[in-house]
Each structure stands twice: as structure tokens, then as C-alpha cells.
Amino acid sequence: MDLREKISVIQNLIGVNNFEDAIYHCNKLLKQHPDISYIYNLCGLAYQGNREMLKSIELFSKALYYEPQNIAAKNNLANSYKHTYQNRKAEEIFKSIINQEPNNIKALNNYANLKKKINDFKNAKSLLLEALKIEENEPNILYSLAECHQSIGEINEAKKCILK
């Protein structure tokens, strides 16, 4: 089995929430290819799915060591920081992604989720409105936007989002 097939197997394991097996295969693959950023990121996702955030942070950081501009690893690292209540670190990373790629809908949405988590609904709303400019009528974004509108007392705006 070649590298692509092995990676595909790991992606499928993560897709069906079989994180233990994904981690096993990732670690095996990392012994053979210790300098491939993509594998570290994939392994970090498996640990993240397994709720082992500190290990995921370690692996996403390693992915960024080998490929400093890996946007997916940056976004995943920020999410792990968010889950471990390291909100400032998460925010710095989300900002750097958005500075690098202003239309990165995942980063905008994840950054908005961080803002909602810390009850900064006005800034979360602004980020979600930017995301909607990129992908109009995206259900998850509209739902999050409705939550923000509701949290700041904009009930009619919240209803409009839900009805879209």
C-alpha cells in the first residue's frame, strides 16, 4: 500500500470516529515519514477527535514546524487551544489565518465560535457576516448568526436567519 492509500485509510477511520485506530496508523506512518506535515496534522485531528487536546496541540505544532504556512494545521491548532481554554493563543492564530487568507470561511467560522464562547457576540456576529459574504445561506453559519442576534437582543434578525 502506498502513502496515499495509507493516508486515505486514516482519513476514513477519522471520518467514522475510529480515532484509536487512526492514531495507531498515524504513529506507524510517522515512524516511516517523520517530516511530513500532513501526517502530523492528520494525527492531531485523530487526537482532537479522541478529546486528547494536549497531544493534538503537540502534533499540530509539529506539523507547523515542518510547514509553517499550513493553514489547516493552524486552524486545527487554534481549535485545540480553544478547547483547552487558551483563548488568547487561539485568537492570535485565527487572526493570522484571516490576515493571510481573508476569505478562509473555516477560520472565520471558528473564530466566531471562539468569540461566542467568551460571550463577545457582537464581534462573533461581524465574523459570521463576513463568512456569509463568502458562502451565502450556509446553514451552520446562519444558525450561529441567529444565536448571536438573539444573544444581543436582535430577535427579528435572529428569526430572519432561521427562516433562510
C-alpha positions as CSV (number, residue, x, y, z in Angstrom):
1,M,0.0,0.0,0.0
2,D,1.5,3.4,-1.0
3,L,1.5,6.5,1.2
4,R,-1.7,8.0,-0.4
5,E,-3.6,4.8,0.3
6,K,-2.4,4.7,3.9
7,I,-3.4,8.3,4.4
8,S,-6.8,7.6,2.8
9,V,-7.3,4.7,5.3
10,I,-6.6,7.1,8.2
11,Q,-8.9,9.7,6.8
12,N,-11.7,7.1,6.6
13,L,-11.0,6.0,10.2
14,I,-11.3,9.6,11.4
15,G,-14.5,10.0,9.3
16,V,-16.2,7.2,11.2
17,N,-14.8,8.3,14.6
18,N,-12.5,5.4,15.0
19,F,-9.8,7.6,16.5
20,E,-7.8,4.9,18.3
21,D,-7.1,3.0,15.1
22,A,-6.4,6.3,13.3
23,I,-3.9,7.2,15.9
24,Y,-2.3,3.8,15.7
25,H,-1.9,4.0,11.9
26,C,-0.7,7.7,12.1
27,N,2.0,6.8,14.6
28,K,3.1,3.9,12.4
29,L,3.2,6.2,9.4
30,L,5.1,8.9,11.2
31,K,7.9,6.5,12.0
32,Q,8.3,6.0,8.3
33,H,7.8,9.6,7.3
34,P,8.8,11.8,10.3
35,D,9.0,15.0,8.2
36,I,5.6,15.2,6.5
37,S,3.4,18.0,7.9
38,Y,0.2,16.5,6.5
39,I,0.6,13.3,8.6
40,Y,1.1,15.3,11.8
41,N,-2.0,17.3,11.1
42,L,-4.0,14.2,10.4
43,C,-2.7,12.6,13.6
44,G,-3.6,15.8,15.5
45,L,-7.1,15.5,14.2
46,A,-7.4,12.0,15.5
47,Y,-6.2,13.0,18.9
48,Q,-8.5,16.0,18.8
49,G,-11.5,13.7,18.0
50,N,-10.4,11.5,20.9
51,R,-10.5,14.5,23.2
52,E,-6.8,14.4,23.8
53,M,-6.3,18.1,23.2
54,L,-2.8,18.4,24.7
55,K,-1.5,15.7,22.4
56,S,-3.3,17.3,19.4
57,I,-1.6,20.6,20.2
58,E,1.8,18.8,20.2
59,L,1.1,17.3,16.8
60,F,-0.4,20.4,15.1
61,S,2.7,22.3,16.4
62,K,4.9,19.6,14.9
63,A,3.0,20.0,11.6
64,L,3.7,23.7,11.6
65,Y,7.4,23.1,12.4
66,Y,7.7,21.2,9.1
67,E,5.3,23.5,7.2
68,P,4.9,26.9,8.9
69,Q,2.2,28.1,6.4
70,N,0.0,25.0,6.8
71,I,-3.4,26.8,7.2
72,A,-5.3,23.6,8.1
73,A,-2.8,22.8,10.9
74,K,-3.0,26.4,12.1
75,N,-6.8,26.3,12.2
76,N,-6.8,22.9,14.0
77,L,-4.2,24.1,16.5
78,A,-6.3,27.2,17.3
79,N,-9.4,24.9,17.8
80,S,-7.4,22.7,20.2
81,Y,-6.2,25.9,22.1
82,K,-9.9,27.0,22.2
83,H,-10.9,23.6,23.7
84,T,-8.2,23.9,26.4
85,Y,-9.3,27.5,27.3
86,Q,-6.2,29.1,25.8
87,N,-8.3,31.7,24.1
88,R,-5.6,34.3,23.5
89,K,-3.4,31.8,21.7
90,A,-6.4,30.6,19.7
91,E,-7.4,34.2,18.8
92,E,-3.9,35.1,17.7
93,I,-3.8,32.1,15.3
94,F,-7.3,32.8,13.9
95,K,-6.3,36.4,13.3
96,S,-3.1,35.3,11.5
97,I,-5.0,32.9,9.2
98,I,-7.6,35.6,8.4
99,N,-4.8,38.1,7.7
100,Q,-3.2,35.5,5.4
101,E,-6.4,34.4,3.8
102,P,-9.3,36.9,4.4
103,N,-11.8,34.5,2.7
104,N,-11.0,31.5,4.8
105,I,-14.5,30.5,5.8
106,K,-13.4,27.9,8.3
107,A,-11.2,30.3,10.2
108,L,-13.9,33.0,10.2
109,N,-16.4,30.5,11.5
110,N,-14.1,29.0,14.1
111,Y,-13.0,32.5,15.3
112,A,-16.7,33.4,15.6
113,N,-17.3,30.3,17.7
114,L,-14.4,31.4,20.0
115,K,-16.0,34.9,20.3
116,K,-19.4,33.3,21.1
117,K,-17.7,31.1,23.7
118,I,-16.4,34.2,25.5
119,N,-19.7,36.0,25.1
120,D,-18.4,38.5,22.6
121,F,-21.5,38.2,20.4
122,K,-21.0,41.5,18.5
123,N,-17.6,40.5,17.2
124,A,-18.8,37.0,16.5
125,K,-21.7,38.4,14.5
126,S,-19.3,40.5,12.4
127,L,-17.1,37.5,11.7
128,L,-20.2,35.5,10.7
129,L,-21.4,38.2,8.4
130,E,-18.0,38.1,6.7
131,A,-18.4,34.4,6.3
132,L,-21.8,34.8,4.8
133,K,-20.4,37.1,2.1
134,I,-18.2,34.1,1.0
135,E,-20.8,31.4,1.4
136,E,-24.3,32.8,1.3
137,N,-27.1,30.7,3.1
138,E,-24.6,28.3,4.7
139,P,-26.9,26.7,7.4
140,N,-24.3,26.4,10.2
141,I,-23.3,30.0,9.8
142,L,-26.9,31.2,9.7
143,Y,-27.6,29.2,12.8
144,S,-24.6,30.7,14.6
145,L,-25.6,34.2,13.4
146,A,-29.1,33.7,14.7
147,E,-27.7,32.8,18.1
148,C,-25.6,36.0,18.1
149,H,-28.6,38.1,17.1
150,Q,-30.7,36.5,19.9
151,S,-27.9,37.0,22.5
152,I,-27.7,40.7,21.8
153,G,-31.5,41.2,21.7
154,E,-32.0,41.4,17.9
155,I,-34.9,38.9,17.8
156,N,-36.2,39.9,14.4
157,E,-32.8,39.5,12.8
158,A,-32.5,36.1,14.5
159,K,-35.8,35.0,13.0
160,K,-34.7,36.1,9.5
161,C,-31.5,33.9,9.8
162,I,-33.5,30.9,10.9
163,L,-36.1,31.3,8.1
164,K,-33.3,31.4,5.4
